[in-house]
């Protein structure tokens, strides 16, 4: 049974930082690219960041570029999202997701094979 479990969410003031972590089990982690998505109330789930299976490539949504950093540890089967200079518009439920390493549909939620349950990030102004 595949599980992706996010942690590290919470409440932070604008300008602050948070680090999210996603722990994977039940899958061969190194065979998956890993993504982070977010969903704000009343909005569709949107792409935030992705990292390829070997960490060789990363990509970010324009809205978070330069502020967020995605990283992974294949030995620990974890993927992290370091979020700096947080803004109220970053408030959302954040999800990690796994996509087969051969797929290039990084930006599309429909391409992902597995999802975590999400963790809430609230940024106060």
C-alpha positions in Angstrom: 0.0 0.0 0.0 1.5 3.3 -1.1 1.5 6.1 1.4 2.7 9.7 1.1 2.5 11.6 4.4 3.2 15.3 4.6 4.3 17.1 7.7 5.5 20.6 8.7 2.4 22.7 8.0 1.2 25.4 10.2 0.6 29.1 10.7 3.4 31.6 9.9 3.6 35.4 9.5 4.2 36.9 6.1 7.9 36.9 5.3 8.5 33.8 7.4 9.7 30.4 6.5 8.4 26.8 6.7 9.7 23.5 5.6 7.4 20.7 4.5 8.4 17.1 4.3 6.8 14.2 2.6 7.6 10.6 3.6 6.9 7.8 1.1 6.3 4.2 1.7 5.1 1.2 -0.3 6.7 2.3 -3.5 10.2 2.2 -5.1 10.8 5.8 -4.4 13.8 6.2 -6.8 11.5 5.3 -9.7 9.3 8.3 -9.1 9.6 12.0 -9.8 8.0 13.9 -6.9 5.9 17.0 -7.0 4.3 19.5 -4.7 0.9 21.0 -5.4 -1.3 23.3 -3.5 -5.0 24.1 -3.3 -6.5 27.3 -1.9 -10.2 27.6 -0.9 -12.4 27.9 -4.0 -9.5 27.3 -6.4 -8.2 24.4 -8.4 -5.2 22.4 -7.3 -2.1 24.0 -8.8 1.5 22.9 -9.5 4.2 24.3 -7.1 7.4 22.3 -7.7 8.8 19.1 -9.1 12.0 17.2 -8.7 13.1 14.3 -11.0 13.8 10.8 -9.7 17.6 11.4 -9.2 17.3 15.1 -8.2 18.9 16.1 -11.4 16.2 18.5 -12.4 13.8 20.8 -10.6 11.1 23.1 -11.8 8.9 25.7 -10.1 5.8 27.6 -10.6 6.6 31.2 -11.5 4.7 32.4 -8.3 7.2 30.5 -6.0 10.4 30.7 -8.1 13.3 32.1 -6.0 11.4 31.6 -2.7 10.8 27.8 -2.6 13.3 25.0 -2.9 12.4 21.3 -3.5 14.8 18.6 -2.5 14.8 14.8 -2.0 16.6 12.1 -0.2 16.2 8.7 -1.9 17.8 6.8 0.9 15.3 8.2 3.4 12.4 8.2 0.8 11.6 11.8 1.6 10.9 15.0 -0.5 11.1 18.4 1.2 9.8 21.8 0.2 11.6 24.7 1.8 9.4 27.8 1.7 10.9 31.3 2.4 9.5 34.8 2.1 6.0 33.4 2.5 3.1 35.6 1.4 -0.6 35.5 2.4 -1.3 34.2 -1.2 0.7 31.1 -0.4 -2.0 30.0 2.0 -3.4 26.7 0.9 -3.4 23.0 1.5 -0.1 21.6 0.2 0.1 18.1 -1.3 3.0 15.9 -2.3 2.5 13.6 -5.2 4.4 10.9 -7.0 4.7 10.4 -10.8 6.4 7.6 -12.7 9.9 8.7 -13.6 9.2 8.1 -17.3 6.4 10.6 -17.4 6.9 14.2 -18.3 3.5 15.5 -17.4 4.9 17.2 -14.3 2.4 20.1 -14.3 -0.8 18.2 -14.7 -2.5 16.7 -11.6 -4.0 14.0 -13.8 -0.5 12.6 -14.5 0.3 11.7 -10.9 0.0 8.2 -9.6 -0.1 8.8 -5.9 -1.1 11.7 -3.6 -0.6 12.5 0.1 -3.5 13.7 2.3 -2.3 17.3 2.4 -1.1 19.7 5.0 -2.4 23.2 5.7 -0.2 26.3 5.4 -1.6 29.6 6.6 0.3 32.8 6.1 -1.0 35.8 8.0 -0.4 39.4 6.9 
